[in-house]
């Protein structure tokens, strides 16, 4: 997402005035007569834009460069939040109630895939405290303005909850104002990078190694716990506020094979370049990536230990989860090696044909958390994490992405991420612990992940 490519086709877009007139003609009567959600989509000649950084909030960004697909949403036409073990089921019911009265108008050749952004915390019981306080446990958001670029075409969607009973002129003025501010942000100059003052790890390497040793001992003596994923953070403090636009550009430039994520809520910004697709749905098909097992980028797995103890349980769990909602499920018998800057992973895509009645919320309930971010079995691993992990993960190892019409959805596991809040950037990393794990090796894995992410963000 280089800034040099974030340009309008002209300094003053000729289509902007026509768009405003057409929007007033279409939206004004509907904003008065409707009581539910209203969305109007246009196709416009606009090159990809960068995120607005700290200038505006909330904003939501999702990009898969390999698929030439990018989303940028600004504002909240409607936002629904949930928390607790039934959060996906409760959200399904609330979304269904809203969709019943949701009017969509697509002008001309305009076609968009996404309708709302969906993000959620790793733990359904996480209250969202500390640095993650602005991020609800689960949030489903229809942005006021949504730009979608896909295979050389750009769609622009304006949305409003008409139950607010705002004057049409006020709504349209807000829509156009948000769009203009996004366009202006596309011309923003680069902000000088602040100086790094210090770093602090939580827990420390010594403390975390002790936790790993305790987890290994528990797995060896407990027949009901086979794997647990432990994580740690590294907090970077600067003498100024880092530019989230620059940070996101660096991630996109170095991790072009990953999904690039960005969310700004309140005064905090989540940035991520994640290799792991939690869920991809379209045309009656579903795909989820089973990724587990980390090694240096030029290395090879050490024997069958990593494959058998760390990777294969993830594949089996994903197959079982998809099997509840699919007529058929398929996975490769041997994992491939997914190579990224600085490290590599074992990866096995799992695909299925959806059964009638399958939906994204049921699939998310079945899939999350996979053993790649939680453990095996799920309940025992979650209990261990809640008891022993020294901080709340927030959305790290949770999920973020978009949901669309029918069975279309794309959500990624939030990995290789940082949370920017003021002058502090918190990086996250974790490792899967099994009966054959060695604390020193697992600590080195987290150090490798943190260093790979830090080096690219601060380059």
C-alpha positions as CSV (number, residue, x, y, z in Angstrom):
1,X,0.0,0.0,0.0
2,X,2.7,2.6,-1.0
3,X,1.6,6.2,-0.6
4,X,2.8,7.0,-4.1
5,X,0.0,4.8,-5.4
6,X,-2.7,6.4,-3.3
7,X,-3.7,9.1,-5.7
8,X,-7.0,10.4,-7.1
9,X,-7.4,10.3,-10.9
10,X,-7.5,14.1,-10.8
11,X,-6.9,16.8,-8.3
12,X,-10.6,17.7,-8.3
13,X,-12.6,14.6,-9.3
14,X,-15.2,15.4,-11.9
15,X,-17.4,12.6,-10.6
16,X,-17.6,14.1,-7.1
17,X,-20.3,16.7,-7.9
18,X,-22.4,14.3,-9.9
19,X,-22.2,11.8,-7.1
20,X,-23.5,14.3,-4.6
21,X,-26.4,15.2,-6.8
22,X,-27.3,11.5,-7.5
23,X,-27.0,10.7,-3.8
24,X,-29.4,13.4,-2.8
25,X,-31.9,12.3,-5.4
26,X,-31.8,8.7,-4.3
27,X,-31.4,9.0,-0.6
28,X,-33.5,11.9,0.5
29,X,-36.9,10.3,0.2
30,X,-35.7,6.9,1.6
31,X,-34.1,8.5,4.6
32,X,-37.5,10.0,5.5
33,X,-39.7,7.0,4.8
34,X,-37.5,4.1,6.0
35,X,-37.0,2.9,9.6
36,X,-34.2,0.3,9.1
37,X,-30.8,0.3,7.5
38,X,-30.3,1.9,4.1
39,X,-27.2,1.3,1.9
40,X,-26.6,2.9,-1.6
41,X,-23.7,1.7,-3.7
42,X,-22.0,3.5,-6.7
43,X,-19.1,2.5,-8.9
44,X,-16.5,5.3,-9.0
45,X,-13.2,5.9,-10.8
46,X,-11.0,5.9,-7.7
47,X,-7.5,4.4,-7.1
48,X,-6.9,2.7,-3.7
49,X,-6.6,5.1,-0.8
50,X,-4.5,4.9,2.3
51,X,-6.1,4.8,5.8
52,X,-6.7,8.2,7.5
53,X,-4.3,7.5,10.3
54,X,-5.0,9.3,13.6
55,X,-6.9,12.1,11.9
56,X,-10.3,10.2,11.9
57,X,-11.9,7.4,13.8
58,X,-13.4,4.9,13.7
59,X,-11.9,3.3,10.6
60,X,-11.6,-0.3,9.4
61,X,-9.2,-1.7,6.9
62,X,-8.8,-5.2,5.3
63,X,-6.6,-6.1,2.4
64,X,-5.6,-9.3,0.7
65,X,-3.0,-8.2,-1.8
66,X,-2.8,-11.6,-3.5
67,X,-6.5,-11.4,-4.4
68,X,-6.3,-7.6,-5.4
69,X,-9.0,-7.0,-2.8
70,X,-9.1,-4.1,-0.4
71,X,-11.7,-2.6,2.0
72,X,-11.7,0.8,3.8
73,X,-14.6,1.8,6.0
74,X,-15.1,5.0,7.9
75,X,-17.7,5.9,10.6
76,X,-20.5,3.7,12.1
77,X,-23.9,3.6,10.5
78,X,-24.7,0.7,12.9
79,X,-22.5,-1.1,15.4
80,X,-23.6,-4.2,17.4
81,X,-21.5,-5.5,20.4
82,X,-21.6,-8.8,22.3
83,X,-19.7,-10.6,25.0
84,X,-19.8,-14.0,26.6
85,X,-19.8,-17.6,25.5
86,X,-23.0,-17.2,23.4
87,X,-21.7,-14.1,21.6
88,X,-21.8,-15.5,18.1
89,X,-25.4,-16.9,18.5
90,X,-26.6,-13.6,20.0
91,X,-25.0,-11.7,17.2
92,X,-26.6,-13.9,14.6
93,X,-30.0,-13.1,16.0
94,X,-29.5,-9.4,16.2
95,X,-28.0,-9.2,12.7
96,X,-31.0,-11.2,11.3
97,X,-33.4,-8.7,12.9
98,X,-31.5,-5.9,11.2
99,X,-31.2,-7.6,7.8
100,X,-35.0,-8.1,7.6
101,X,-35.5,-4.3,7.0
102,X,-32.2,-3.5,5.3
103,X,-32.6,-1.9,1.9
104,X,-29.7,-2.1,-0.6
105,X,-29.5,-0.1,-3.8
106,X,-26.7,-0.8,-6.3
107,X,-26.5,1.9,-9.0
108,X,-25.5,0.9,-12.6
109,X,-22.7,-1.7,-12.6
110,X,-21.8,-1.2,-8.9
111,X,-21.2,-4.5,-7.1
112,X,-19.8,-4.9,-3.7
113,X,-19.1,-8.0,-1.7
114,X,-18.7,-6.7,1.9
115,X,-21.6,-5.3,4.0
116,X,-20.1,-5.1,7.5
117,X,-16.8,-5.6,9.4
118,X,-16.6,-8.1,12.2
119,X,-13.9,-8.3,14.9
120,X,-13.7,-10.2,18.2
121,X,-11.4,-10.9,21.1
122,X,-9.7,-14.2,21.7
123,X,-11.5,-14.9,24.9
124,X,-15.3,-14.5,25.0
125,X,-15.0,-13.5,28.7
126,X,-12.3,-10.8,28.1
127,X,-13.8,-7.5,29.4
128,X,-11.5,-5.4,27.2
129,X,-9.5,-3.6,29.8
130,X,-6.1,-1.8,29.7
131,X,-4.8,-1.0,26.2
132,X,-7.7,-2.9,24.6
133,X,-10.4,-0.9,26.4
134,X,-11.7,0.8,23.2
135,X,-12.2,-2.6,21.5
136,X,-15.4,-4.4,22.5
137,X,-15.3,-8.2,23.0
138,X,-17.1,-8.6,19.7
139,X,-18.2,-5.9,17.3
140,X,-20.1,-6.0,14.0
141,X,-20.1,-2.7,12.2
142,X,-21.7,-1.3,9.1
143,X,-19.5,1.7,8.2
144,X,-21.1,5.0,7.2
145,X,-18.8,5.0,4.1
146,X,-17.3,1.8,2.6
147,X,-14.8,1.7,-0.2
148,X,-14.1,-1.6,-1.9
149,X,-11.5,-2.2,-4.5
150,X,-11.5,-5.5,-6.3
151,X,-9.7,-6.4,-9.5
152,X,-9.4,-2.9,-10.8
153,X,-12.9,-1.6,-9.9
154,X,-14.0,0.5,-7.0
155,X,-17.4,0.5,-5.3
156,X,-18.5,3.2,-2.8
157,X,-21.3,2.4,-0.3
158,X,-23.1,4.9,1.9
159,X,-25.1,3.5,4.8
160,X,-27.4,4.9,7.5
161,X,-29.7,3.6,10.2
162,X,-32.9,5.4,9.4
163,X,-34.2,4.7,12.9
164,X,-32.1,7.6,14.0
165,X,-34.6,10.0,12.3
166,X,-31.9,12.5,11.2
167,X,-32.7,15.1,8.6
168,X,-31.7,13.8,5.1
169,X,-29.6,16.9,4.4
170,X,-27.6,16.3,7.6
171,X,-27.0,12.6,6.7
172,X,-25.9,13.3,3.2
173,X,-23.6,16.2,4.4
174,X,-22.0,13.8,6.8
175,X,-21.5,11.1,4.1
176,X,-19.9,13.5,1.7
177,X,-17.8,15.1,4.5
178,X,-16.4,11.7,5.4
179,X,-15.6,10.9,1.8
180,X,-13.9,14.2,1.3
181,X,-11.8,13.7,4.4
182,X,-10.7,10.3,3.1
183,X,-9.8,11.8,-0.2
184,X,-7.8,14.5,1.5
185,X,-6.0,11.9,3.7
186,X,-4.8,10.3,0.4
187,X,-2.6,13.4,-0.2
188,X,-1.1,13.5,3.3
189,X,2.6,13.9,3.7
190,X,4.7,11.4,5.4
191,X,5.2,12.0,9.1
192,X,8.8,11.6,10.5
193,X,9.3,8.5,12.5
194,X,9.7,9.2,16.3
195,X,12.7,7.9,18.2
196,X,12.4,4.6,20.2
197,X,13.1,5.3,23.9
198,X,12.8,1.9,25.5
199,X,11.2,-1.6,25.3
200,X,9.6,-3.7,28.0
201,X,8.5,-7.3,27.9
202,X,5.5,-8.8,29.7
203,X,6.1,-11.3,31.0
204,X,9.9,-11.3,30.9
205,X,11.8,-14.0,29.2
206,X,12.6,-15.7,32.5
207,X,9.0,-15.5,33.7
208,X,7.6,-16.8,30.5
209,X,10.1,-19.7,30.3
210,X,8.9,-20.7,33.8
211,X,5.3,-20.6,32.6
212,X,6.3,-22.9,29.6
213,X,8.0,-25.4,31.9
214,X,4.9,-25.5,34.1
215,X,2.7,-26.0,31.1
216,X,4.9,-28.9,29.8
217,X,4.8,-30.5,33.3
218,X,1.0,-30.2,33.4
219,X,0.6,-31.7,29.9
220,X,2.8,-34.7,30.8
221,X,0.9,-35.5,34.0
222,X,-2.6,-34.5,32.8
223,X,-4.3,-36.9,30.3
224,X,-6.9,-34.2,29.5
225,X,-4.5,-31.4,28.4
226,X,-2.4,-32.0,25.2
227,X,-1.4,-28.6,24.0
228,X,-1.7,-25.0,25.2
229,X,-0.7,-21.8,23.4
230,X,1.0,-19.2,25.6
231,X,1.7,-15.6,24.5
232,X,3.7,-12.6,25.6
233,X,4.0,-8.9,24.7
234,X,6.7,-6.4,23.9
235,X,5.9,-2.7,24.6
236,X,7.8,-0.1,22.6
237,X,7.8,3.5,23.9
238,X,8.6,6.4,21.6
239,X,9.3,10.1,22.0
240,X,6.3,10.9,19.8
241,X,3.2,9.2,18.3
242,X,4.1,6.7,15.5
243,X,2.2,7.2,12.2
244,X,-0.2,4.3,11.8
245,X,-0.3,4.9,8.0
246,X,3.4,4.4,7.7
247,X,3.3,1.3,10.0
248,X,0.6,-0.3,7.9
249,X,2.4,0.5,4.7
250,X,5.5,-1.3,6.0
251,X,3.5,-4.4,6.9
252,X,1.8,-4.4,3.5
253,X,5.1,-4.0,1.7
254,X,6.9,-6.8,3.5
255,X,4.0,-9.3,4.0
256,X,2.3,-9.1,0.6
257,X,1.3,-12.8,0.9
258,X,-0.6,-12.1,4.2
259,X,-3.9,-10.4,5.0
260,X,-3.3,-6.9,6.1
261,X,-5.6,-5.6,8.9
262,X,-6.2,-2.2,10.5
263,X,-8.8,-1.0,13.0
264,X,-8.9,2.4,14.8
265,X,-11.4,2.6,17.7
266,X,-11.2,5.4,20.3
267,X,-7.6,6.3,20.7
268,X,-6.1,2.9,19.8
269,X,-5.1,1.4,16.4
270,X,-4.7,-2.3,15.7
271,X,-2.3,-3.2,12.9
272,X,-1.6,-6.7,11.6
273,X,-0.2,-8.8,8.8
274,X,-1.5,-12.2,9.4
275,X,-0.8,-15.4,7.5
276,X,-3.8,-17.3,8.9
277,X,-7.2,-17.3,7.3
278,X,-9.8,-18.3,9.9
279,X,-12.7,-18.5,7.4
280,X,-13.4,-17.8,3.8
281,X,-16.9,-18.4,2.5
282,X,-18.3,-18.0,-1.1
283,X,-20.5,-19.9,-3.5
284,X,-21.3,-22.7,-1.1
285,X,-17.6,-23.4,-0.3
286,X,-15.6,-22.7,2.9
287,X,-11.9,-22.7,3.5
288,X,-9.9,-22.4,6.7
289,X,-6.1,-22.4,7.1
290,X,-4.5,-24.8,9.6
291,X,-1.2,-23.2,10.4
292,X,1.0,-24.3,13.3
293,X,4.7,-25.0,13.8
294,X,7.2,-22.2,13.4
295,X,10.8,-22.4,12.1
296,X,13.4,-20.0,10.6
297,X,12.6,-19.0,7.1
298,X,15.4,-21.2,5.6
299,X,14.9,-24.0,8.0
300,X,13.2,-27.4,7.9
301,X,10.9,-29.1,10.5
302,X,12.9,-31.0,13.1
303,X,11.8,-34.6,12.5
304,X,8.1,-35.5,13.0
305,X,7.7,-33.9,16.4
306,X,6.5,-30.5,15.3
307,X,4.3,-32.1,12.6
308,X,2.7,-34.7,14.9
309,X,2.4,-32.8,18.2
310,X,1.8,-29.2,17.0
311,X,0.5,-29.1,13.5
312,X,-1.6,-32.2,13.0
313,X,-4.0,-31.5,16.0
314,X,-4.8,-28.2,14.4
315,X,-5.7,-29.9,11.1
316,X,-7.9,-32.4,12.8
317,X,-9.7,-29.7,14.9
318,X,-10.4,-27.6,11.8
319,X,-11.7,-30.6,9.9
320,X,-13.9,-31.5,12.8
321,X,-15.2,-28.0,13.2
322,X,-16.0,-27.6,9.5
323,X,-17.5,-31.1,9.4
324,X,-20.4,-29.9,11.6
325,X,-21.5,-27.5,8.9
326,X,-20.3,-29.2,5.7
327,X,-21.4,-32.1,3.6
328,X,-17.7,-32.8,2.6
329,X,-14.4,-31.7,4.1
330,X,-11.0,-32.2,2.5
331,X,-7.4,-31.5,3.6
332,X,-4.0,-32.4,2.2
333,X,-2.3,-35.3,3.8
334,X,1.1,-33.5,4.2
335,X,1.5,-29.8,5.2
336,X,3.3,-27.3,2.9
337,X,5.9,-24.8,4.2
338,X,4.6,-21.2,4.3
339,X,7.6,-18.9,4.0
340,X,7.4,-15.4,5.3
341,X,10.0,-12.7,6.0
342,X,12.2,-14.0,8.8
343,X,10.3,-17.3,9.5
344,X,8.1,-20.0,8.1
345,X,5.2,-22.1,9.2
346,X,3.6,-25.5,8.5
347,X,0.3,-24.9,6.6
348,X,-2.6,-27.1,5.5
349,X,-5.7,-25.5,3.9
350,X,-8.9,-27.3,4.8
351,X,-11.9,-27.0,2.4
352,X,-15.5,-28.0,2.7
353,X,-18.8,-27.8,0.8
354,X,-21.4,-26.1,3.0
355,X,-24.5,-27.9,4.1
356,X,-27.9,-26.2,3.8
357,X,-28.4,-23.8,6.7
358,X,-24.7,-23.2,7.4
359,X,-23.9,-19.6,8.3
360,X,-20.8,-17.6,9.2
361,X,-21.7,-17.3,12.9
362,X,-22.1,-21.0,13.4
363,X,-18.9,-21.7,11.7
364,X,-17.0,-19.1,13.8
365,X,-18.4,-20.7,17.0
366,X,-17.2,-24.1,15.8
367,X,-13.7,-22.9,14.6
368,X,-12.6,-20.4,17.2
369,X,-10.3,-20.7,18.9
370,X,-8.4,-23.3,16.9
371,X,-5.6,-25.3,18.6
372,X,-3.2,-22.9,16.8
373,X,-4.1,-20.1,19.1
374,X,-5.7,-21.9,22.1
375,X,-4.8,-25.5,22.6
376,X,-6.2,-29.0,22.8
377,X,-8.7,-29.7,24.1
378,X,-10.3,-26.3,23.8
379,X,-11.9,-26.1,27.3
380,X,-8.9,-27.3,29.2
381,X,-6.5,-25.1,27.2
382,X,-8.7,-22.0,27.8
383,X,-8.9,-22.7,31.5
384,X,-5.1,-22.9,31.6
385,X,-4.6,-19.7,29.7
386,X,-7.1,-17.8,31.9
387,X,-5.3,-19.0,35.0
388,X,-1.7,-18.5,33.9
389,X,-1.4,-15.8,31.3
390,X,-0.4,-12.5,32.8
391,X,-2.4,-10.1,30.6
392,X,-5.6,-10.0,28.5
393,X,-5.0,-10.7,24.8
394,X,-7.8,-8.5,23.5
395,X,-8.2,-9.1,19.8
396,X,-4.8,-10.7,19.5
397,X,-5.5,-14.3,18.4
398,X,-9.1,-13.3,17.9
399,X,-10.5,-12.5,14.5
400,X,-11.2,-9.7,12.1
401,X,-12.6,-9.4,8.6
402,X,-15.9,-8.8,6.7
403,X,-19.2,-10.4,6.1
404,X,-21.3,-9.9,3.0
405,X,-24.4,-11.0,1.2
406,X,-25.6,-14.6,1.6
407,X,-22.7,-16.9,2.5
408,X,-19.9,-14.5,1.6
409,X,-17.4,-13.8,4.4
410,X,-13.6,-13.4,4.9
411,X,-12.1,-13.4,8.4
412,X,-8.5,-13.8,9.5
413,X,-6.9,-14.7,12.8
414,X,-5.3,-11.6,14.3
415,X,-1.6,-12.5,14.4
416,X,1.7,-10.6,13.7
417,X,0.0,-7.6,15.2
418,X,0.7,-4.5,17.2
419,X,-1.6,-2.2,19.2
420,X,-0.8,1.5,18.9
421,X,-2.0,3.8,21.7
422,X,-0.4,7.2,21.9
423,X,3.4,6.9,22.1
424,X,3.3,3.2,22.9
425,X,3.2,0.3,20.5
426,X,2.5,-3.2,22.0
427,X,3.6,-6.2,19.9
428,X,2.2,-9.7,20.5
429,X,3.7,-13.2,19.9
430,X,3.0,-16.7,21.1
431,X,4.0,-20.3,20.8
432,X,2.2,-23.7,21.1
433,X,3.4,-25.8,24.0
434,X,3.2,-29.6,23.9
435,X,4.8,-32.4,25.9
436,X,8.0,-32.3,23.8
437,X,8.4,-28.5,24.1
438,X,11.6,-27.0,25.6
439,X,11.3,-23.6,27.3
440,X,14.4,-22.2,25.7
441,X,13.2,-23.1,22.2
442,X,9.8,-21.7,22.7
443,X,11.2,-18.5,24.1
444,X,13.4,-18.2,21.0
445,X,10.3,-18.7,18.8
446,X,8.5,-15.8,20.4
447,X,11.7,-13.6,20.2
448,X,11.9,-14.5,16.5
449,X,8.3,-13.5,15.9
450,X,8.6,-10.3,17.9
451,X,11.9,-9.3,16.2
452,X,10.5,-10.0,12.7
453,X,7.5,-7.8,13.3
454,X,9.5,-5.1,15.1
455,X,12.2,-4.9,12.4
456,X,9.7,-4.3,9.7
457,X,7.6,-1.8,11.6
458,X,10.6,0.2,12.6
459,X,12.6,-0.1,9.3
